[in-house]
Amino acid sequence: MPISLKKGQKVSLTKENPGLTKVVVGLGWDVNQYDTGGAFDLDAAAFLLADSGKVSRSEDFVFYGNLKHPSGCAEHMGDNLTGAGDGDDEQIRINLSAVPENISKIAFTVTIYEAETRRQNFGQVSNAFIRIYNELTGEEILRYDLGEDFSIETAIVFGELYKNNGEWKFNAIGCGYQGGLAALCASYGVEVE
């Protein structure tokens, strides 16, 4: 039975699951039936952060334009352009045992591609969630449903995996930003062209 988290709640992944190394972070959403004149394209990403709360280098940003971290610890499984269907819309595979020593947390985000141009925001998205499951067994460990109403935000930090006293934990964040992917990149220290 997976743990269902509330905003701000923290839970250990490895304490209850000794030996856990390979997890998949699944992110999903449904688009409300508003006609904004264009299709929605939501994009999941992972920012691999040092103790400073920033990336150390641009390769620490894993997204549709950089699908695999050089260490192999994080791999984006591909861009879903529509969000149609049930289950995860995008997935990021994480190998906890391969995370470099200088990485203390991994933040998982979702942004709306070209949100400003298309006049779209997370107020037009429903049933957004993040879940983590054991890649080897398929067993779902935790799930966080984003219940809040984000009326103007175009980017959301869903949650983060972080190391604490040798354990991997998850923090359900649910924090929205205006300014889309560029705002998140600025916040996490990624240089954008």
TIKOL-228571 format. One line per 5 residues: their letters; for each residue x, y, z of N, C-alpha, C, CB. Coordinates in steps of 0.2 Angstrom, whole numbers. Glycine has a CB too. Example, Ala and Ser with C-alpha at 12.3 -4.5 7.8 and 13.67 -1.06 7.14 Angstrom:
# TIKOL-228571
AS = 66,-28,39,62,-22,39,66,-16,39,57,-22,45 | 64,-11,35,68,-5,36,64,0,39,70,-3,29
***
This chain:
# TIKOL-228571
MPISL = 4,-6,0,0,0,0,4,6,0,-5,0,6 | 4,10,-5,8,16,-6,6,21,0,8,19,-13 | 11,25,2,10,31,6,7,37,2,16,33,10 | 2,40,4,-1,45,1,1,52,5,-9,45,1 | 4,56,2,7,62,5,3,68,4,14,63,3
KKGQK = 4,72,9,1,79,9,7,84,8,-3,81,16 | 5,90,6,10,95,5,14,96,11,7,102,2 | 21,97,10,25,98,16,27,92,19,22,102,20 | 24,86,18,26,80,22,32,77,19,20,75,21 | 36,74,23,42,70,22,42,63,24,48,74,25
VSLTK = 45,59,20,44,52,21,51,48,19,38,48,18 | 53,43,22,59,40,20,58,34,15,63,36,27 | 62,34,10,61,29,5,64,22,7,63,31,-2 | 71,23,9,75,18,10,74,14,17,82,20,9 | 71,18,22,71,15,29,66,9,28,68,20,34
ENPGL = 60,10,25,55,5,24,57,0,19,48,8,23 | 61,2,15,63,-3,9,71,-4,8,60,1,2 | 73,-7,13,81,-8,13,83,-11,7,83,-13,19 | 89,-9,4,92,-11,-2,89,-8,-8,91,-19,-2 | 84,-4,-7,81,0,-13,86,4,-16,75,4,-11
TKVVV = 87,3,-23,92,7,-27,89,10,-33,98,3,-28 | 84,6,-36,82,9,-43,74,10,-42,83,4,-48 | 73,17,-43,66,19,-43,64,23,-49,64,24,-36 | 57,23,-50,55,27,-56,50,32,-53,51,23,-61 | 51,38,-55,47,44,-53,42,45,-59,51,50,-51
GLGWD = 36,44,-57,31,45,-62,27,51,-61,26,39,-63 | 26,55,-66,22,61,-66,16,61,-71,27,68,-67 | 11,63,-68,5,63,-73,0,69,-72,1,57,-71 | -4,70,-76,-9,76,-76,-14,74,-81,-5,82,-77 | -20,78,-81,-25,78,-86,-26,86,-87,-32,75,-83
VNQYD = -28,87,-93,-29,94,-96,-37,95,-95,-26,95,-103 | -39,100,-92,-46,102,-92,-48,103,-99,-47,108,-87 | -55,103,-100,-58,104,-106,-59,112,-108,-64,101,-107 | -54,116,-107,-54,123,-109,-51,123,-116,-50,127,-104 | -54,127,-120,-51,128,-127,-46,134,-126,-56,129,-132
TGGAF = -40,133,-126,-35,139,-126,-32,140,-133,-29,137,-121 | -35,137,-138,-32,138,-145,-26,134,-146,-31,145,-146 | -24,130,-142,-18,126,-143,-18,120,-138,-12,130,-142 | -14,115,-141,-13,109,-136,-9,110,-130,-10,103,-141 | -9,107,-125,-5,107,-119,1,102,-120,-9,106,-113
DLDAA = 7,105,-118,13,100,-118,16,102,-112,17,102,-124 | 15,97,-107,18,98,-100,25,94,-100,13,95,-95 | 30,96,-97,36,93,-97,39,92,-90,41,97,-101 | 41,86,-89,44,84,-82,51,85,-83,42,77,-80 | 54,87,-77,62,88,-77,64,86,-70,64,95,-79
AFLLA = 71,85,-70,74,84,-63,80,88,-63,76,76,-62 | 81,92,-57,87,96,-56,91,92,-51,85,103,-54 | 97,90,-52,101,87,-47,105,92,-44,106,82,-51 | 104,93,-37,106,99,-34,112,98,-29,101,103,-30 | 117,102,-28,122,102,-23,119,105,-17,128,105,-25
DSGKV = 123,105,-11,121,108,-5,119,115,-5,127,107,0 | 121,118,-10,120,125,-12,112,126,-14,124,128,-17 | 109,121,-16,102,121,-19,103,123,-26,98,127,-15 | 108,123,-29,109,124,-36,113,118,-40,114,131,-37 | 112,118,-46,116,113,-50,123,115,-50,113,112,-57
SRSED = 127,110,-51,135,111,-51,137,113,-59,139,105,-48 | 133,110,-63,134,111,-70,128,109,-74,140,106,-73 | 128,111,-80,122,111,-84,119,104,-85,123,114,-91 | 124,99,-85,122,92,-86,118,89,-80,128,87,-87 | 118,93,-74,114,91,-69,106,93,-69,116,95,-62
FVFYG = 104,95,-75,97,97,-77,95,91,-82,97,104,-80 | 91,87,-80,89,81,-84,82,83,-87,89,74,-81 | 81,83,-93,74,85,-96,74,83,-103,73,93,-96 | 69,85,-107,68,82,-114,74,84,-118,62,85,-117 | 78,89,-117,84,91,-121,90,88,-118,84,99,-121
NLKHP = 90,85,-113,96,81,-110,93,75,-106,100,86,-105 | 92,70,-109,88,64,-106,92,60,-101,86,59,-112 | 99,60,-101,102,56,-97,108,60,-93,105,50,-100 | 108,59,-87,114,62,-83,120,58,-84,112,62,-75 | 126,62,-85,132,58,-86,134,52,-82,138,63,-86
SGCAE = 132,53,-75,133,47,-71,129,41,-72,132,50,-63 | 123,42,-76,118,37,-77,113,36,-71,122,30,-77 | 114,41,-66,109,41,-60,102,43,-62,112,45,-54 | 101,47,-67,95,50,-68,94,49,-76,94,57,-66 | 88,46,-78,86,46,-85,79,48,-86,88,39,-88
HMGDN = 78,53,-91,71,55,-93,69,50,-98,71,62,-95 | 63,47,-97,61,41,-102,57,44,-108,56,37,-98 | 57,51,-109,55,53,-115,49,58,-114,53,48,-120 | 48,63,-119,43,68,-119,37,65,-121,46,74,-123 | 31,67,-117,24,65,-119,21,72,-121,20,61,-113
LTGAG = 19,72,-127,17,79,-130,10,80,-128,18,79,-137 | 6,75,-126,-1,76,-125,-4,75,-118,-5,72,-130 | -1,71,-114,-4,69,-108,-10,65,-108,-5,76,-104 | -12,62,-114,-18,58,-115,-17,51,-111,-19,57,-122 | -22,48,-109,-22,42,-106,-21,42,-99,-16,38,-110
DGDDE = -22,36,-96,-21,35,-89,-14,34,-87,-25,29,-86 | -12,34,-80,-6,33,-78,-1,38,-79,-3,27,-81 | 5,37,-78,11,42,-79,11,44,-86,18,38,-77 | 12,51,-86,13,54,-93,20,55,-94,10,61,-93 | 24,56,-90,32,56,-91,35,52,-85,35,63,-92
QIRIN = 41,49,-86,44,46,-80,51,47,-81,43,38,-81 | 54,48,-75,61,49,-74,64,43,-69,63,56,-71 | 69,39,-72,72,33,-69,77,36,-65,74,28,-74 | 78,34,-58,83,36,-54,87,30,-51,80,40,-48 | 93,30,-51,97,24,-48,100,28,-42,102,21,-53
LSAVP = 98,27,-36,100,30,-30,107,28,-28,96,28,-24 | 109,22,-30,116,20,-29,121,24,-33,117,13,-29 | 119,27,-39,124,30,-44,124,37,-43,122,28,-51 | 120,40,-38,120,47,-38,126,50,-35,114,50,-33 | 130,54,-39,136,57,-37,136,60,-30,139,62,-42
ENISK = 142,59,-26,142,62,-19,140,69,-18,149,61,-17 | 142,73,-23,141,81,-23,133,82,-24,145,84,-28 | 129,78,-25,122,79,-26,118,77,-20,119,75,-32 | 115,82,-17,112,81,-10,104,80,-11,113,86,-5 | 101,83,-17,94,82,-18,93,82,-25,90,88,-14
IAFTV = 87,79,-27,85,79,-34,77,82,-34,85,72,-37 | 77,88,-37,70,91,-37,66,89,-44,71,99,-37 | 60,87,-43,56,85,-49,51,91,-50,52,78,-47 | 51,93,-56,47,99,-58,42,97,-65,51,105,-60 | 37,101,-66,33,100,-72,32,107,-74,26,96,-71
TIYEA = 33,109,-80,32,115,-83,27,114,-89,38,119,-85 | 24,120,-91,20,120,-97,24,123,-103,13,124,-96 | 25,119,-108,29,122,-114,25,128,-117,30,116,-119 | 29,133,-118,26,139,-122,20,142,-118,25,138,-129 | 20,141,-112,13,143,-108,11,150,-109,14,142,-101
ETRRQ = 16,155,-109,14,162,-110,11,163,-117,20,166,-109 | 14,160,-122,12,161,-129,5,158,-130,17,158,-134 | 4,152,-127,-2,149,-128,-7,151,-123,-1,141,-127 | -6,155,-118,-10,158,-113,-13,152,-109,-16,162,-116 | -8,148,-106,-10,142,-102,-7,142,-96,-8,135,-106
NFGQV = -10,139,-91,-7,139,-84,-10,133,-80,-9,145,-80 | -7,131,-74,-9,125,-71,-16,125,-68,-4,124,-65 | -19,131,-68,-26,131,-67,-31,127,-72,-29,139,-67 | -28,126,-78,-31,122,-83,-29,115,-83,-30,125,-90 | -26,113,-78,-23,106,-77,-26,103,-71,-15,106,-77
SNAFI = -28,97,-71,-31,94,-65,-28,87,-64,-39,93,-66 | -29,84,-59,-27,77,-57,-19,76,-57,-30,72,-61 | -15,82,-56,-8,81,-57,-6,77,-51,-5,88,-57 | -1,73,-52,2,69,-46,10,67,-48,-2,63,-45 | 13,65,-43,20,62,-43,19,56,-39,25,67,-41
RIYNE = 22,51,-41,23,44,-38,30,41,-39,17,40,-40 | 32,37,-34,38,34,-34,37,27,-33,43,37,-29 | 39,23,-38,39,15,-37,45,12,-38,34,13,-42 | 46,6,-35,52,2,-35,52,-1,-43,52,-4,-30 | 58,1,-46,58,-1,-53,58,-9,-54,64,2,-56
LTGEE = 62,-12,-49,62,-20,-49,56,-24,-48,68,-22,-44 | 52,-21,-43,46,-25,-42,39,-22,-44,45,-25,-34 | 40,-15,-46,34,-12,-49,30,-9,-43,30,-16,-53 | 31,-11,-37,27,-9,-31,28,-1,-30,30,-12,-25 | 22,2,-30,22,9,-28,23,11,-21,15,12,-30
ILRYD = 28,15,-20,30,17,-13,26,23,-10,38,18,-13 | 26,28,-14,22,34,-12,19,38,-18,27,39,-8 | 14,42,-16,11,46,-21,9,53,-18,5,42,-23 | 9,58,-21,7,65,-19,3,68,-25,14,69,-18 | -3,68,-23,-8,72,-28,-8,79,-26,-15,69,-27
LGEDF = -7,83,-31,-7,90,-31,-14,93,-31,-2,93,-37 | -17,94,-25,-24,96,-25,-25,103,-25,-26,93,-18 | -19,107,-24,-20,114,-24,-22,117,-31,-14,117,-22 | -25,123,-31,-27,126,-37,-22,131,-38,-34,130,-36 | -18,130,-44,-13,135,-46,-16,139,-52,-6,131,-48
SIETA = -18,145,-51,-22,148,-56,-18,152,-61,-27,153,-53 | -12,154,-59,-8,158,-64,-1,155,-65,-7,165,-61 | 1,150,-61,8,147,-62,9,143,-68,9,142,-56 | 15,143,-71,16,139,-77,22,134,-75,18,144,-82 | 24,134,-69,29,129,-67,28,127,-60,36,132,-68
IVFGE = 29,120,-59,28,118,-52,33,113,-50,21,114,-51 | 36,114,-44,40,109,-41,36,104,-37,46,113,-36 | 36,98,-39,31,93,-36,34,91,-30,30,87,-41 | 41,89,-30,44,86,-24,51,85,-25,40,80,-22 | 55,83,-20,62,81,-20,64,75,-16,66,87,-18
LYKNN = 68,72,-19,72,66,-16,78,69,-13,74,60,-21 | 80,68,-7,86,70,-3,89,65,1,84,77,0 | 95,66,2,99,62,6,99,65,13,106,61,4 | 98,61,18,98,63,25,101,57,30,91,65,28 | 107,58,33,110,53,37,110,46,33,106,52,43
GEWKF = 112,46,27,113,39,23,106,37,21,116,34,28 | 101,40,22,94,38,20,92,42,14,89,38,26 | 88,40,9,85,44,4,77,45,7,85,40,-3 | 76,51,7,69,53,9,66,57,3,69,58,15 | 59,58,4,55,62,-1,51,67,2,51,57,-5
NAIGC = 52,73,-1,48,79,2,43,81,-3,53,85,4 | 36,81,-1,31,84,-5,31,91,-5,24,80,-3 | 33,95,-10,33,102,-10,27,106,-13,39,104,-14 | 25,104,-19,19,107,-22,20,115,-22,13,105,-18 | 25,118,-25,26,125,-25,26,127,-32,33,127,-22
GYQGG = 22,132,-34,21,135,-40,25,141,-42,14,136,-42 | 27,142,-48,31,148,-50,27,150,-57,38,146,-52 | 28,157,-58,27,160,-64,33,160,-68,23,167,-63 | 33,161,-75,39,161,-79,41,155,-81,44,164,-75 | 37,149,-80,39,143,-83,46,140,-82,38,144,-91
LAALC = 49,136,-87,55,133,-86,61,138,-85,56,129,-92 | 60,144,-88,66,149,-87,66,151,-79,64,155,-91 | 60,152,-76,60,154,-69,63,148,-65,53,155,-67 | 62,142,-66,65,136,-62,72,136,-64,61,130,-64 | 74,137,-70,82,136,-72,85,142,-68,83,137,-79
ASYGV = 82,148,-68,86,153,-64,86,152,-56,82,160,-65 | 81,149,-54,81,147,-47,86,142,-45,74,145,-45 | 87,137,-49,91,132,-48,98,133,-51,89,125,-51 | 100,138,-54,106,140,-56,108,137,-63,111,138,-51 | 103,135,-67,105,133,-74,105,139,-79,99,128,-76
EVE = 111,139,-83,112,144,-88,107,142,-94,119,145,-90 | 103,147,-96,99,146,-102,101,150,-107,91,147,-100 | 100,148,-113,102,152,-119,97,156,-121,104,147,-125
***
